[in-house]
C-alpha cells in the first residue's frame, strides 16, 4: 500500500502540474486576446482621429457632388431628352447659355436702335 500511495501521489502531482499549466496557458491566451482587442480598438480610435480631416472633407465633397448631381438630373428631366449622356447634357447647357447671351445681345441692340431713333 505504501508503493500504491506513493504512485498516487506522483500521478496526482503530475496531473496537478500539467492541469495548472493548462489553466495558466488558457488564462494567458485569454489575457493576450483581450489585449489585442484593446490595442486594435485604440489603434482604430487613433487612426480615425488622425485622418478625421480627410474623411470629413471626403464626406463634404460627396454631399456637394450629390447636390450638383441632383440639380443636373432635374435639369435633364426638364429638358426632356431621351438619351442621358454627358455630351448631350453639356450641349443642352451650352445652348441655353448661348440663348441667354443672344437674348441679352438682342436687348442691347434694341436699346441702341431705340437710342438712335
VOPAGU-2260 file (C-alpha; in pm, 1 decimal, decimal comma):
REM VOPAGU-2260
SITE   aa  ch    i         X         Y         Z
SITE  UNK   A    0       0,0       0,0       0,0
SITE  UNK   A    1     299,0     232,5      52,9
SITE  UNK   A    2     406,8     199,3    -308,2
SITE  UNK   A    3      47,4     240,8    -422,6
SITE  UNK   A    4      17,3     557,9    -215,3
SITE  UNK   A    5     348,9     687,4    -348,6
SITE  UNK   A    6     231,6     614,8    -704,2
SITE  UNK   A    7     -97,8     800,5    -641,5
SITE  UNK   A    8      96,2    1100,0    -504,3
SITE  UNK   A    9     328,5    1104,8    -806,5
SITE  UNK   A   10      37,9    1075,0   -1051,7
SITE  UNK   A   11    -163,1    1342,2    -865,0
SITE  UNK   A   12     138,4    1578,8    -861,3
SITE  UNK   A   13     195,2    1518,1   -1232,7
SITE  UNK   A   14    -170,5    1583,5   -1315,3
SITE  UNK   A   15    -183,7    1890,8   -1089,8
SITE  UNK   A   16     128,2    2031,9   -1252,0
SITE  UNK   A   17       1,0    1991,3   -1608,6
SITE  UNK   A   18    -355,7    2086,3   -1523,1
SITE  UNK   A   19    -228,8    2405,0   -1359,8
SITE  UNK   A   20      -4,6    2462,2   -1660,8
SITE  UNK   A   21    -301,4    2420,5   -1895,5
SITE  UNK   A   22    -511,4    2657,8   -1686,7
SITE  UNK   A   23    -236,7    2919,5   -1680,0
SITE  UNK   A   24    -189,1    2886,3   -2056,3
SITE  UNK   A   25    -559,8    2935,3   -2122,3
SITE  UNK   A   26    -568,4    3235,5   -1884,7
SITE  UNK   A   27    -265,5    3382,3   -2060,5
SITE  UNK   A   28    -423,8    3323,8   -2402,4
SITE  UNK   A   29    -746,3    3499,1   -2291,4
SITE  UNK   A   30    -545,3    3788,4   -2149,3
SITE  UNK   A   31    -345,3    3826,5   -2472,2
SITE  UNK   A   32    -661,4    3809,4   -2682,1
SITE  UNK   A   33    -817,7    4081,7   -2467,6
SITE  UNK   A   34    -507,1    4295,2   -2501,9
SITE  UNK   A   35    -510,8    4251,1   -2879,8
SITE  UNK   A   36    -874,5    4361,3   -2894,4
SITE  UNK   A   37    -799,5    4661,1   -2674,5
SITE  UNK   A   38    -496,9    4758,9   -2885,3
SITE  UNK   A   39    -694,7    4721,1   -3207,7
SITE  UNK   A   40    -972,5    4940,5   -3070,3
SITE  UNK   A   41    -721,8    5202,6   -2955,7
SITE  UNK   A   42    -541,7    5195,0   -3293,0
SITE  UNK   A   43    -876,0    5245,8   -3467,7
SITE  UNK   A   44    -956,0    5545,2   -3247,8
SITE  UNK   A   45    -613,4    5698,9   -3310,2
SITE  UNK   A   46    -632,4    5644,1   -3687,1
SITE  UNK   A   47    -979,8    5795,2   -3705,5
SITE  UNK   A   48    -854,3    6096,8   -3511,8
SITE  UNK   A   49    -551,1    6126,2   -3739,0
SITE  UNK   A   50    -749,5    6105,2   -4062,9
SITE  UNK   A   51   -1065,1    6281,8   -3944,9
SITE  UNK   A   52    -999,9    6592,1   -4154,9
SITE  UNK   A   53    -952,2    6394,7   -4474,4
SITE  UNK   A   54   -1258,0    6179,9   -4407,2
SITE  UNK   A   55   -1475,3    6480,6   -4329,9
SITE  UNK   A   56   -1359,8    6658,0   -4647,4
SITE  UNK   A   57   -1448,1    6346,7   -4848,6
SITE  UNK   A   58   -1792,7    6333,6   -4688,5
SITE  UNK   A   59   -1849,9    6702,9   -4759,0
SITE  UNK   A   60   -1732,1    6657,8   -5117,0
SITE  UNK   A   61   -1970,9    6366,7   -5162,1
SITE  UNK   A   62   -2256,5    6580,2   -5030,0
SITE  UNK   A   63   -2166,7    6865,9   -5266,2
SITE  UNK   A   64   -2144,9    6622,2   -5555,8
SITE  UNK   A   65   -2485,8    6482,2   -5466,1
SITE  UNK   A   66   -2645,5    6827,6   -5466,4
SITE  UNK   A   67   -2486,8    6909,3   -5803,4
SITE  UNK   A   68   -2593,0    6573,1   -5942,2
SITE  UNK   A   69   -2949,7    6623,2   -5821,6
SITE  UNK   A   70   -2953,9    6965,8   -5987,7
SITE  UNK   A   71   -2819,4    6813,6   -6310,4
SITE  UNK   A   72   -3079,2    6536,3   -6305,4
SITE  UNK   A   73   -3354,4    6793,3   -6250,7
SITE  UNK   A   74   -3222,8    6991,7   -6547,0
SITE  UNK   A   75   -3215,2    6681,3   -6761,2
SITE  UNK   A   76   -3567,1    6583,6   -6664,9
SITE  UNK   A   77   -3689,4    6934,0   -6751,6
SITE  UNK   A   78   -3502,1    6924,2   -7083,3
SITE  UNK   A   79   -3694,0    6612,4   -7180,6
SITE  UNK   A   80   -3400,1    6449,6   -7352,7
SITE  UNK   A   81   -3443,6    6084,1   -7432,5
SITE  UNK   A   82   -3078,2    5986,1   -7412,7
SITE  UNK   A   83   -2889,0    6065,0   -7098,4
SITE  UNK   A   84   -2521,2    6122,0   -7162,4
SITE  UNK   A   85   -2282,0    6394,2   -7060,7
SITE  UNK   A   86   -2227,7    6524,5   -7412,6
SITE  UNK   A   87   -2599,1    6583,8   -7475,5
SITE  UNK   A   88   -2632,2    6737,7   -7130,9
SITE  UNK   A   89   -2337,0    6968,4   -7199,8
SITE  UNK   A   90   -2479,6    7068,3   -7537,0
SITE  UNK   A   91   -2815,1    7142,6   -7374,8
SITE  UNK   A   92   -2649,3    7359,0   -7111,5
SITE  UNK   A   93   -2432,6    7540,1   -7367,6
SITE  UNK   A   94   -2730,9    7607,0   -7592,7
SITE  UNK   A   95   -2920,4    7755,5   -7300,1
SITE  UNK   A   96   -2623,2    7975,7   -7213,7
SITE  UNK   A   97   -2589,7    8087,8   -7576,6
SITE  UNK   A   98   -2966,5    8154,1   -7590,9
SITE  UNK   A   99   -2939,3    8375,5   -7283,3
SITE  UNK   A  100   -2640,8    8559,3   -7434,7
SITE  UNK   A  101   -2831,2    8604,2   -7763,7
SITE  UNK   A  102   -3131,7    8747,8   -7579,7
SITE  UNK   A  103   -2906,3    8988,4   -7388,4
SITE  UNK   A  104   -2739,1    9088,3   -7716,9
SITE  UNK   A  105   -3080,1    9147,8   -7876,3
SITE  UNK   A  106   -3185,9    9364,6   -7581,7
SITE  UNK   A  107   -2866,8    9571,1   -7618,0
SITE  UNK   A  108   -2929,3    9605,9   -7992,8
SITE  UNK   A  109   -3289,6    9714,5   -7930,1
SITE  UNK   A  110   -3170,3    9977,2   -7682,1
SITE  UNK   A  111   -2910,8   10103,3   -7930,6
SITE  UNK   A  112   -3170,6   10124,3   -8208,5
SITE  UNK   A  113   -3414,6   10295,0   -7974,1
SITE  UNK   A  114   -3148,1   10548,9   -7880,1
SITE  UNK   A  115   -3063,8   10609,9   -8246,0
SITE  UNK   A  116   -3423,3   10685,8   -8339,3
